[in-house]
Amino acid sequence: MQYSHSRIDCFEKCKFKYKMRYLEGISTNSPIEADNPLIVGQAVHTGIEKSLADAVNEYYLSYPIITDEHINEVMKMETVIPLARAAIPQGGQFEVEISDEDFRGFIDYLVPVSLNLDEKDVICSRCGEKDCLYENSGTCKKGKYGGLYDIYDFKYSNNVSGYKESAQLHLYKYFFERDNPEKKIRNLYFVFVPKVSIRQKKTETLQNFRGRLKEELSKVEVKVVQIGFSMDKVVGFLFEIKAVNEETEFPQEKSYLCKYCEYQEFCEKGWDYFMKLPENKRRNIEAVTKRVMWIYGVPFCGKTTFANNFPDPLMLNTDGNYRFVDAPVISIKDDVRVEGRQTKRTLAWEVFKDTVAELEKKDNTFKTIIVDLLEDLYEHCRLYMYQQMGITHESDDSFRAWDKVRGEFLNTLKKLMNLDYENIILISHEDTTKDITKKGGDKITAVKPNLQDKVANKVAGMVDVVARIVADDEVRTFNFKSNEVIFGGGRLRVNVKDIPLDVDALFTVYDEANANAAAGKQAAPAPGNEKKGRTIRRKAETPITGADKPQDSPKGENSTDNTSKPEKPQGSLETGTEERQENTDDKAMGILAGQSEESPVANPSEQPGETGADKPQEERTRRRRRARD
């Protein structure tokens, strides 16, 4: 297997990074900053090897959009690349590869050495020895000068002392001479191309900044530093190869270099760098692995004291009321520092975000994270967004500000809720200043956390349970009750509404809830067995047939009844009911008499278009009697 200097150097600095890059083959997108050291360094190498125009073109093609910052970097290249080209001898070969079964590397610049007698030293007394250390070194005129070379390696850096300790050039000399016995390396050189890192001031125009940049560039110098060969560097490299082959853990190595590492997010924030689907298997939900809850109550009801009893807590406090609890505390407040005549302020919301970022690293032994108070945290977020947007209230930018404040708060809170800790507790004060109107018109006081309704509903969806601490004289209880008046509820399937204000009692409720949830999944009711309500039996209505219609008397036999009768209101409910009942009876009697719905009427003199309402009552009675007989 081939090893390179950069591979072993990566293993020495961070074994976790070595695993990510060389064993797992995980690659990341290059940062898009204009001064990215990999992109700028490669462009400088191209400029020294080819030309300044090629370097600028390669640099520009590395970015989708060119900004003023990219122009600033090109201005630096236009100064340092000609200086570097002038500092090295001509006639050498660029990018010389060293490759065998053990080692692989690239010499930036290999220059053949041409000597004459004037450059040689006086012959020493060891000239006749076969193993003379000065053979082919340029200091003995018996040497074979045709195979001598110098190595130059370019570094776009100001870290001269750090690179002088590097084993890179020592390895190049050793493996080059081993693979090419007829050639020897005389000298080793590092060419340090200086970096100019100045930033544009807020009060400085771009023109003034570039003038200051040119002034700084006029002072730079390219340094060519010679390195003495050491066989110990080569031996150390070989021992490191043995260590790489024996390593199995590949732990993380925390150092100042982490902020420059492309795997920082994977390492410090614990990102899973493999996209693996879970096993197609139901999870066991009986065991409680994490408790996330939001508790609220009136001041002095024991919220903070109760949270202090959770195991290994860390309290993120916003109001300063932590003098009577012994949990470790981080004060979420503005951090003000005075440096000379300057006063620097870090807003409380930035302190909270930094705390969450630190907690994501899991480099601690805490089991419980407590936020006390949640509504204060929301106010800190508002002030932070005011400063970011340049406003003094959400109404100053009503189209965006409300949503941006809410989005910033909820997105950061989600990061906290997703942390892998056993308990995450949110604490709020109780708000009873608003009334609600019930269906009957009665007004009643609403009991809820002191947080905006839209935000409160979102937060409630992030937790397992929202519970209220109720203080009745000296008795304090944990209340799970939830209705149209009291804000509460959650995912816990519990049979109790109140428990003592005790952590062990709460843990028991969680265990019971998870057991109930697991049992509910295993014994779900079968579909169709649910209890049905009572139904009202209704008599089926059938259409009235011709046999059921009242018989009309023939024309000319209609009797005239001049007796006035009291008129009934048209459409009377009682009359309609009676008529429907009579029609039903007529139909039933017609069926009993053997008449079908399609049979003709018994009286051939019946005229179509006449209704039963026009026939005398006696005729209808006679028909019913005939049907019974």
C-alpha positions as CSV (number, residue, x, y, z in Angstrom):
1,M,0.0,0.0,0.0
2,Q,1.3,3.5,-0.9
3,Y,1.6,6.2,1.8
4,S,2.3,9.9,1.3
5,H,3.6,12.6,3.6
6,S,0.2,14.3,3.6
7,R,-1.6,11.1,4.5
8,I,0.7,10.4,7.5
9,D,0.7,14.0,8.5
10,C,-3.1,13.9,8.6
11,F,-3.0,10.8,10.8
12,E,-0.6,12.5,13.2
13,K,-2.8,15.6,13.6
14,C,-6.2,13.9,13.8
15,K,-6.9,10.3,13.5
16,F,-10.6,10.9,13.0
17,K,-9.9,13.1,10.0
18,Y,-7.6,10.4,8.6
19,K,-10.5,7.9,8.8
20,M,-12.9,10.2,7.2
21,R,-10.7,11.1,4.2
22,Y,-8.6,8.0,3.5
23,L,-10.6,5.1,4.9
24,E,-14.2,6.1,4.4
25,G,-13.5,8.3,1.4
26,I,-15.9,11.1,2.6
27,S,-15.4,14.2,0.6
28,T,-16.8,17.7,1.3
29,N,-17.6,20.7,-0.8
30,S,-14.8,23.2,-0.9
31,P,-15.6,26.5,1.0
32,I,-16.5,29.3,-1.3
33,E,-14.5,32.0,0.6
34,A,-12.3,34.1,-1.7
35,D,-9.2,33.4,0.4
36,N,-9.7,29.7,0.6
37,P,-6.1,28.4,1.2
38,L,-6.5,25.3,-1.0
39,I,-7.8,27.3,-4.1
40,V,-5.4,30.2,-3.6
41,G,-2.4,27.9,-2.9
42,Q,-3.1,25.9,-6.1
43,A,-3.4,29.0,-8.1
44,V,0.0,30.3,-6.8
45,H,1.6,27.0,-7.7
46,T,0.2,27.3,-11.2
47,G,1.5,30.9,-11.5
48,I,5.0,29.8,-10.5
49,E,5.0,26.9,-12.9
50,K,3.3,28.5,-15.9
51,S,2.4,32.2,-15.8
52,L,0.5,34.8,-13.9
53,A,-2.3,34.8,-16.5
54,D,-2.8,31.0,-16.1
55,A,-3.0,31.4,-12.3
56,V,-5.6,34.2,-12.4
57,N,-7.7,32.2,-15.0
58,E,-7.6,29.1,-12.8
59,Y,-8.5,31.0,-9.7
60,Y,-11.5,32.7,-11.4
61,L,-12.8,29.4,-12.8
62,S,-12.9,28.0,-9.3
63,Y,-15.8,30.3,-8.3
64,P,-19.3,30.7,-9.9
65,I,-19.4,34.4,-9.0
66,I,-16.6,36.9,-8.8
67,T,-16.8,39.6,-6.2
68,D,-14.6,42.5,-4.9
69,E,-12.9,40.0,-2.5
70,H,-11.8,37.8,-5.4
71,I,-10.3,40.9,-7.1
72,N,-8.4,41.6,-3.8
73,E,-6.9,38.1,-3.9
74,V,-5.8,38.5,-7.5
75,M,-4.1,41.7,-6.6
76,K,-2.0,39.7,-4.1
77,M,-1.2,37.1,-6.7
78,E,0.0,39.8,-9.1
79,T,2.6,40.8,-6.5
80,V,3.8,37.6,-5.0
81,I,3.9,35.3,-8.0
82,P,6.6,37.3,-9.9
83,L,8.6,37.5,-6.7
84,A,8.5,33.7,-6.3
85,R,9.4,33.1,-9.9
86,A,12.4,35.4,-9.5
87,A,13.6,33.6,-6.3
88,I,14.1,30.2,-7.9
89,P,16.7,29.1,-10.4
90,Q,15.7,28.3,-14.0
91,G,16.0,25.1,-15.9
92,G,14.2,22.8,-13.4
93,Q,11.3,20.4,-13.8
94,F,8.0,21.0,-12.1
95,E,5.7,18.3,-10.5
96,V,8.2,15.4,-10.5
97,E,6.4,12.3,-9.3
98,I,7.9,9.8,-6.8
99,S,5.9,6.6,-6.9
100,D,6.7,3.0,-5.8
101,E,5.0,0.3,-3.8
102,D,5.6,2.1,-0.5
103,F,5.6,5.9,-1.1
104,R,4.0,8.4,-3.4
105,G,4.7,12.1,-3.6
106,F,5.2,15.1,-6.0
107,I,8.3,17.3,-5.9
108,D,7.2,20.9,-6.7
109,Y,10.5,21.8,-8.4
110,L,13.5,19.6,-9.2
111,V,16.6,21.5,-10.4
112,P,19.8,19.8,-11.7
113,V,23.0,21.1,-10.2
114,S,25.8,22.3,-12.5
115,L,29.2,22.6,-10.7
116,N,32.6,23.8,-11.7
117,L,36.0,23.6,-9.9
118,D,35.6,27.0,-8.4
119,E,32.6,25.8,-6.4
120,K,34.4,22.8,-4.9
121,D,36.0,22.7,-1.5
122,V,39.5,21.5,-0.7
123,I,40.0,17.7,-0.9
124,C,39.5,16.3,2.6
125,S,41.4,13.4,4.2
126,R,38.4,11.0,3.7
127,C,38.4,11.2,-0.1
128,G,39.5,7.6,-0.6
129,E,36.8,6.1,1.6
130,K,34.0,4.3,-0.3
131,D,31.3,5.3,2.2
132,C,32.3,9.0,2.3
133,L,29.4,11.1,3.4
134,Y,30.4,13.9,1.0
135,E,30.2,11.8,-2.1
136,N,28.2,13.5,-4.8
137,S,27.6,16.4,-2.4
138,G,29.5,19.1,-4.4
139,T,32.3,19.3,-1.9
140,C,34.5,16.6,-3.3
141,K,36.0,16.9,-6.8
142,K,36.0,13.1,-7.1
143,G,32.2,13.0,-7.1
144,K,30.0,12.5,-10.1
145,Y,28.4,15.8,-10.5
146,G,26.1,14.9,-13.4
147,G,23.5,13.4,-11.1
148,L,23.0,16.1,-8.5
149,Y,19.7,17.9,-7.9
150,D,18.1,20.4,-5.6
151,I,14.5,20.2,-4.4
152,Y,12.3,23.3,-4.0
153,D,8.9,23.1,-2.4
154,F,6.5,26.1,-2.5
155,K,4.4,27.1,0.5
156,Y,1.9,29.9,0.4
157,S,2.2,30.6,4.1
158,N,3.8,32.7,6.8
159,N,4.4,29.7,9.1
160,V,8.1,29.3,8.5
161,S,9.0,27.7,11.8
162,G,6.2,25.1,11.5
163,Y,7.2,23.9,8.1
164,K,10.9,23.7,9.0
165,E,10.0,20.8,11.3
166,S,8.1,19.0,8.5
167,A,9.4,15.6,7.2
168,Q,8.2,16.3,3.7
169,L,11.5,17.2,2.0
170,H,13.4,14.6,3.9
171,L,11.0,11.9,2.6
172,Y,11.4,13.3,-1.0
173,K,15.2,13.0,-0.8
174,Y,15.2,9.5,0.7
175,F,12.6,7.9,-1.7
176,F,13.9,9.8,-4.8
177,E,17.4,8.5,-4.2
178,R,16.2,5.0,-3.4
179,D,14.2,4.8,-6.6
180,N,16.9,6.5,-8.7
181,P,20.3,5.2,-7.5
182,E,22.2,7.1,-10.2
183,K,20.8,10.5,-8.9
184,K,21.5,12.3,-5.7
185,I,19.8,15.2,-3.9
186,R,22.2,17.9,-2.8
187,N,20.0,20.6,-1.0
188,L,16.5,20.9,0.2
189,Y,14.6,24.3,0.0
190,F,11.3,25.7,1.1
191,V,10.1,28.7,-0.9
192,F,7.7,30.7,1.4
193,V,5.4,32.9,-0.6
194,P,4.1,35.5,2.0
195,K,0.4,35.9,2.8
196,V,-1.1,39.4,3.3
197,S,-4.2,39.1,5.5
198,I,-5.8,42.5,6.1
199,R,-9.5,43.3,6.2
200,Q,-11.4,46.2,5.0
201,K,-12.6,48.4,7.8
202,K,-16.3,49.3,8.1
203,T,-15.5,53.0,7.7
204,E,-13.1,52.4,4.8
205,T,-14.1,52.7,1.2
206,L,-13.0,50.0,-1.3
207,Q,-10.6,52.3,-3.0
208,N,-8.9,53.3,0.3
209,F,-8.7,49.6,1.3
210,R,-7.0,48.6,-2.0
211,G,-4.6,51.5,-1.6
212,R,-3.7,50.2,1.9
213,L,-3.4,46.6,0.4
214,K,-0.9,47.8,-2.2
215,E,1.1,49.5,0.5
216,E,1.3,46.2,2.4
217,L,2.2,44.2,-0.7
218,S,5.1,46.5,-1.4
219,K,6.7,45.3,1.8
220,V,6.5,41.5,1.3
221,E,9.5,39.3,0.5
222,V,9.8,35.7,-0.7
223,K,11.9,33.6,1.6
224,V,14.0,30.7,0.4
225,V,14.9,28.5,3.5
226,Q,17.3,25.6,3.2
227,I,16.6,22.5,5.3
228,G,19.2,20.0,6.5
229,F,18.5,16.4,5.8
230,S,17.7,14.2,8.8
231,M,17.3,10.4,8.6
232,D,15.4,10.5,11.9
233,K,12.5,12.1,10.0
234,V,12.4,9.1,7.6
235,V,12.5,6.6,10.5
236,G,9.7,8.4,12.2
237,F,7.6,8.3,9.1
238,L,8.1,4.5,8.8
239,F,7.1,4.1,12.5
240,E,3.9,6.1,11.8
241,I,3.0,3.8,8.9
242,K,3.2,0.9,11.4
243,A,0.9,2.9,13.8
244,V,-1.6,3.5,11.1
245,N,-1.9,-0.2,10.3
246,E,-2.4,-1.0,13.9
247,E,-4.9,1.7,14.7
248,T,-8.6,0.6,15.2
249,E,-10.3,3.5,17.2
250,F,-9.4,6.7,15.3
251,P,-10.3,9.1,18.0
252,Q,-10.9,12.9,17.5
253,E,-7.9,15.2,18.2
254,K,-9.1,18.6,19.4
255,S,-6.8,21.5,18.5
256,Y,-6.8,25.0,17.1
257,L,-6.8,23.4,13.6
258,C,-10.4,22.2,14.0
259,K,-11.8,25.6,12.9
260,Y,-10.0,25.1,9.5
261,C,-11.0,21.4,9.1
262,E,-13.5,20.5,6.4
263,Y,-14.9,17.8,8.7
264,Q,-15.6,20.2,11.6
265,E,-19.4,19.8,11.4
266,F,-19.1,16.0,11.4
267,C,-16.7,15.9,14.3
268,E,-17.9,18.7,16.8
269,K,-21.6,18.5,16.1
270,G,-21.8,14.7,15.8
271,W,-23.2,14.6,12.3
272,D,-23.7,11.1,10.9
273,Y,-21.6,11.0,7.8
274,F,-23.3,7.8,6.5
275,M,-26.8,7.9,5.0
276,K,-28.1,4.6,6.3
277,L,-31.7,3.5,6.5
278,P,-32.8,2.0,9.7
279,E,-33.6,-1.7,10.0
280,N,-37.2,-2.6,9.0
281,K,-38.2,-3.5,12.6
282,R,-40.5,-2.0,15.1
283,R,-38.8,0.0,17.9
284,N,-39.2,-0.9,21.5
285,I,-40.9,2.1,23.1
286,E,-41.3,0.7,26.6
287,A,-37.9,2.0,27.8
288,V,-37.7,5.7,28.4
289,T,-34.7,7.2,26.7
290,K,-35.5,10.9,26.7
291,R,-37.9,13.2,28.5
292,V,-38.8,16.6,27.0
293,M,-41.3,18.7,28.9
294,W,-42.5,22.3,29.3
295,I,-43.7,23.3,32.7
296,Y,-45.2,26.6,33.8
297,G,-46.8,28.1,36.8
298,V,-47.1,31.3,38.9
299,P,-43.9,32.8,40.4
300,F,-42.6,31.1,43.6
301,C,-44.5,27.9,43.0
302,G,-41.2,25.8,42.9
303,K,-40.5,25.5,39.1
304,T,-36.8,26.1,39.3
305,T,-36.4,24.1,42.5
306,F,-38.2,21.1,41.0
307,A,-36.0,21.2,37.8
308,N,-32.9,21.4,40.0
309,N,-33.7,17.8,41.3
310,F,-33.2,16.2,37.9
311,P,-30.0,14.2,37.5
312,D,-26.8,16.1,36.4
313,P,-28.5,19.3,35.4
314,L,-27.2,22.3,33.5
315,M,-29.3,25.4,33.9
316,L,-29.5,28.1,31.2
317,N,-30.9,30.9,33.3
318,T,-32.2,34.2,32.0
319,D,-33.6,36.1,35.1
320,G,-30.7,35.6,37.6
321,N,-32.9,33.7,40.1
322,Y,-30.6,30.7,40.8
323,R,-29.1,31.6,44.1
324,F,-31.1,28.9,46.0
325,V,-30.3,26.0,43.6
326,D,-27.0,24.2,43.3
327,A,-27.0,23.2,39.6
328,P,-24.3,24.5,37.3
329,V,-25.6,27.7,35.7
330,I,-24.9,29.6,32.4
331,S,-26.4,33.1,32.6
332,I,-28.1,33.9,29.3
333,K,-27.5,37.7,29.4
334,D,-25.6,40.3,27.5
335,D,-21.8,39.9,27.8
336,V,-20.2,43.3,28.1
337,R,-16.4,43.6,28.0
338,V,-14.3,46.8,28.1
339,E,-11.1,46.6,26.2
340,G,-9.2,49.9,26.5
341,R,-11.6,52.6,25.3
342,Q,-13.8,50.1,23.5
343,T,-16.9,48.5,25.0
344,K,-17.8,45.2,23.3
345,R,-21.2,43.7,23.8
346,T,-22.3,40.1,22.9
347,L,-26.1,39.9,23.0
348,A,-27.8,37.3,25.2
349,W,-29.2,35.5,22.2
350,E,-25.7,35.0,20.8
351,V,-24.6,33.6,24.1
352,F,-27.5,31.1,24.0
353,K,-26.7,30.1,20.4
354,D,-23.0,29.6,21.4
355,T,-24.1,27.5,24.3
356,V,-26.3,25.3,22.1
357,A,-23.4,24.9,19.7
358,E,-21.1,23.8,22.5
359,L,-23.7,21.4,23.8
360,E,-23.9,19.8,20.4
361,K,-20.3,18.6,20.8
362,K,-21.4,16.3,23.7
363,D,-18.0,17.0,25.3
364,N,-19.6,17.0,28.8
365,T,-21.2,14.8,31.4
366,F,-24.6,16.6,31.8
367,K,-27.8,14.6,31.6
368,T,-30.4,17.4,31.9
369,I,-30.6,20.8,30.1
370,I,-32.9,23.4,31.7
371,V,-34.1,26.6,30.1
372,D,-35.4,29.1,32.7
373,L,-37.3,31.2,31.4
374,L,-38.5,30.5,27.9
375,E,-40.3,33.8,27.4
376,D,-37.1,35.8,28.4
377,L,-35.3,33.8,25.7
378,Y,-37.9,34.9,23.1
379,E,-37.4,38.5,24.1
380,H,-33.6,38.1,23.7
381,C,-34.2,36.7,20.2
382,R,-36.3,39.7,19.4
383,L,-33.6,42.2,20.4
384,Y,-31.0,40.2,18.4
385,M,-33.2,40.3,15.3
386,Y,-33.9,44.0,15.8
387,Q,-30.1,44.6,15.6
388,Q,-29.7,42.4,12.6
389,M,-32.6,44.0,10.6
390,G,-31.9,47.6,11.8
391,I,-35.4,48.1,13.3
392,T,-36.8,48.9,16.8
393,H,-40.0,46.8,16.6
394,E,-41.6,44.2,14.3
395,S,-44.1,46.7,13.0
396,D,-41.2,48.7,11.4
397,D,-41.0,45.9,8.9
398,S,-44.3,44.2,9.3
399,F,-44.0,42.1,6.1
400,R,-41.0,40.2,7.4
401,A,-40.0,41.0,10.9
402,W,-42.7,38.9,12.8
403,D,-41.9,35.8,10.8
404,K,-38.1,36.2,10.9
405,V,-38.1,36.6,14.7
406,R,-40.4,33.6,15.2
407,G,-38.4,31.6,12.7
408,E,-35.0,32.4,14.3
409,F,-36.4,31.5,17.8
410,L,-38.0,28.2,16.8
411,N,-35.1,27.0,14.6
412,T,-32.6,27.6,17.3
413,L,-34.9,26.0,19.9
414,K,-35.3,22.9,17.7
415,K,-31.5,22.4,17.8
416,L,-31.7,22.4,21.6
417,M,-34.6,20.0,21.6
418,N,-32.8,17.6,19.3
419,L,-29.8,17.3,21.5
420,D,-29.0,13.8,22.8
421,Y,-29.5,14.4,26.5
422,E,-31.7,12.4,28.9
423,N,-33.9,15.4,30.0
424,I,-34.7,18.7,28.4
425,I,-36.9,21.0,30.5
426,L,-38.4,24.3,29.5
427,I,-39.8,26.6,32.2
428,S,-42.2,29.5,31.8
429,H,-44.3,31.8,34.0
430,E,-48.1,31.5,34.0
431,D,-50.2,34.1,32.2
432,T,-53.8,34.8,33.4
433,T,-54.3,38.2,31.9
434,K,-56.5,37.1,29.0
435,D,-60.1,36.0,28.9
436,I,-61.9,33.7,26.6
437,T,-65.6,33.6,25.7
438,K,-67.3,30.2,25.9
439,K,-70.1,29.0,23.6
440,G,-72.7,30.2,26.0
441,G,-71.3,33.7,26.1
442,D,-69.7,33.4,29.5
443,K,-66.2,34.9,29.9
444,I,-63.6,33.0,31.8
445,T,-59.9,33.6,32.5
446,A,-57.5,31.5,30.4
447,V,-54.5,29.8,32.0
448,K,-51.5,29.4,29.8
449,P,-47.7,30.0,29.5
450,N,-46.5,33.6,29.2
451,L,-45.6,33.2,25.5
452,Q,-47.2,34.3,22.2
453,D,-49.9,31.9,21.0
454,K,-48.3,31.0,17.7
455,V,-45.0,30.4,19.3
456,A,-46.5,28.5,22.2
457,N,-48.4,26.1,19.9
458,K,-45.1,25.4,18.0
459,V,-43.2,24.8,21.2
460,A,-46.0,22.5,22.5
461,G,-45.5,20.3,19.5
462,M,-41.8,19.9,20.3
463,V,-42.3,18.4,23.8
464,D,-43.8,15.3,25.3
465,V,-46.0,17.1,27.8
466,V,-47.0,20.6,28.8
467,A,-47.8,20.6,32.5
468,R,-48.7,23.2,35.1
469,I,-47.5,23.5,38.6
470,V,-50.3,24.3,41.0
471,A,-49.6,25.7,44.4
472,D,-52.4,25.3,47.0
473,D,-51.1,26.8,50.2
474,E,-48.2,24.5,51.1
475,V,-49.3,21.7,48.7
476,R,-47.7,21.8,45.2
477,T,-48.7,19.4,42.5
478,F,-47.9,18.6,38.9
479,N,-51.1,19.0,36.9
480,F,-51.6,17.4,33.5
481,K,-55.2,18.7,33.1
482,S,-56.0,20.3,29.7
483,N,-59.2,21.9,28.5
484,E,-60.5,25.0,26.7
485,V,-59.3,27.1,29.6
486,I,-56.1,25.5,30.8
487,F,-53.2,25.2,28.3
488,G,-51.7,21.7,28.6
489,G,-51.6,18.2,27.4
490,G,-49.2,16.1,25.5
491,R,-48.3,12.6,24.3
492,L,-48.2,10.8,27.6
493,R,-51.0,8.3,28.1
494,V,-51.5,8.5,31.8
495,N,-54.5,7.8,34.1
496,V,-53.8,10.6,36.6
497,K,-54.3,14.3,36.3
498,D,-52.2,15.3,39.3
499,I,-49.0,14.0,40.9
500,P,-46.8,15.2,43.7
501,L,-44.1,17.7,42.8
502,D,-41.4,15.1,42.8
503,V,-39.0,13.9,40.1
504,D,-39.4,10.3,41.0
505,A,-43.1,10.5,40.7
506,L,-42.7,12.1,37.3
507,F,-40.4,9.4,36.1
508,T,-43.0,6.8,37.3
509,V,-45.6,8.6,35.1
510,Y,-43.2,8.4,32.1
511,D,-42.6,4.7,32.6
512,E,-46.4,4.1,32.9
513,A,-47.1,6.2,29.8
514,N,-44.6,4.3,27.7
515,A,-45.9,1.0,29.0
516,N,-49.4,2.1,28.1
517,A,-48.3,3.2,24.6
518,A,-46.6,-0.1,24.0
519,A,-49.7,-2.1,25.2
520,G,-51.9,0.1,23.1
521,K,-50.0,-0.8,20.0
522,Q,-50.1,-4.5,20.7
523,A,-53.8,-4.6,21.6
524,A,-55.4,-2.2,19.2
525,P,-59.2,-2.6,18.9
526,A,-60.3,-4.5,15.8
527,P,-62.1,-2.5,13.2
528,G,-65.9,-2.8,13.3
529,N,-66.3,-3.7,17.0
530,E,-66.8,-0.2,18.1
531,K,-70.1,0.5,20.0
532,K,-72.8,2.0,17.9
533,G,-75.5,4.4,19.0
534,R,-79.3,3.7,19.0
535,T,-81.1,4.1,15.7
536,I,-84.7,5.1,15.2
537,R,-86.8,2.6,13.3
538,R,-88.7,4.2,10.5
539,K,-91.5,2.5,8.5
540,A,-90.6,2.3,4.9
541,E,-92.8,4.4,2.7
542,T,-94.0,2.9,-0.5
543,P,-95.5,4.8,-3.4
544,I,-99.3,4.8,-3.7
545,T,-100.5,2.6,-6.5
546,G,-103.6,3.0,-8.6
547,A,-105.4,0.3,-6.6
548,D,-105.0,2.4,-3.5
549,K,-106.4,5.5,-5.0
550,P,-110.0,6.4,-3.9
551,Q,-112.7,5.4,-6.4
552,D,-114.4,8.2,-8.3
553,S,-118.1,8.0,-9.0
554,P,-119.2,8.3,-12.7
555,K,-120.0,11.7,-14.1
556,G,-123.5,12.6,-13.5
557,E,-123.7,10.7,-10.2
558,N,-121.8,13.3,-8.3
559,S,-124.0,14.4,-5.5
560,T,-124.1,18.0,-4.6
561,D,-123.5,18.9,-0.9
562,N,-124.3,22.5,-0.2
563,T,-123.6,22.1,3.4
564,S,-120.8,24.3,4.4
565,K,-117.9,22.6,6.2
566,P,-115.2,24.2,8.2
567,E,-112.1,24.4,6.1
568,K,-108.9,22.9,7.5
569,P,-105.6,24.8,7.0
570,Q,-103.9,23.6,3.9
571,G,-100.7,21.7,4.6
572,S,-101.7,20.9,8.2
573,L,-99.3,18.4,9.8
574,E,-102.1,16.4,11.4
575,T,-104.1,16.1,8.2
576,G,-101.1,15.1,6.2
577,T,-100.3,12.4,8.8
578,E,-103.8,11.0,8.7
579,E,-103.9,10.9,4.9
580,R,-100.6,9.1,4.8
581,Q,-101.9,6.6,7.3
582,E,-105.0,6.0,5.3
583,N,-103.1,5.6,2.1
584,T,-100.9,3.0,3.8
585,D,-103.9,1.1,5.1
586,D,-105.5,1.2,1.6
587,K,-102.4,-0.3,0.1
588,A,-102.3,-3.0,2.7
589,M,-105.9,-3.9,2.1
590,G,-105.4,-3.9,-1.6
591,I,-102.6,-6.5,-1.3
592,L,-104.8,-8.7,1.0
593,A,-107.5,-8.6,-1.7
594,G,-105.0,-10.0,-4.2
595,Q,-104.5,-6.8,-6.1
596,S,-101.1,-5.9,-7.4
597,E,-99.6,-2.5,-7.9
598,E,-100.0,-2.9,-11.7
599,S,-103.7,-4.2,-11.6
600,P,-106.4,-1.9,-13.1
601,V,-108.8,-0.1,-10.9
602,A,-112.0,-1.9,-9.9
603,N,-114.3,1.0,-11.1
604,P,-114.0,1.4,-14.9
605,S,-115.7,4.7,-14.7
606,E,-112.8,6.3,-12.9
607,Q,-111.4,9.2,-14.8
608,P,-107.7,9.9,-14.9
609,G,-106.5,13.1,-13.3
610,E,-109.0,13.0,-10.4
611,T,-107.7,12.5,-6.9
612,G,-109.0,10.8,-3.8
613,A,-109.6,14.1,-2.1
614,D,-112.6,14.7,-4.5
615,K,-114.5,11.5,-3.4
616,P,-116.9,11.3,-0.6
617,Q,-115.8,9.6,2.6
618,E,-118.4,6.9,2.2
619,E,-116.9,5.6,-1.1
620,R,-113.5,5.1,0.6
621,T,-115.0,3.3,3.5
622,R,-116.9,1.0,1.1
623,R,-113.7,0.1,-0.7
624,R,-111.9,-0.8,2.5
625,R,-114.8,-3.0,3.6
626,R,-114.8,-4.8,0.2
627,A,-111.1,-5.4,0.5
628,R,-111.4,-7.0,3.9
629,D,-114.2,-9.4,2.7
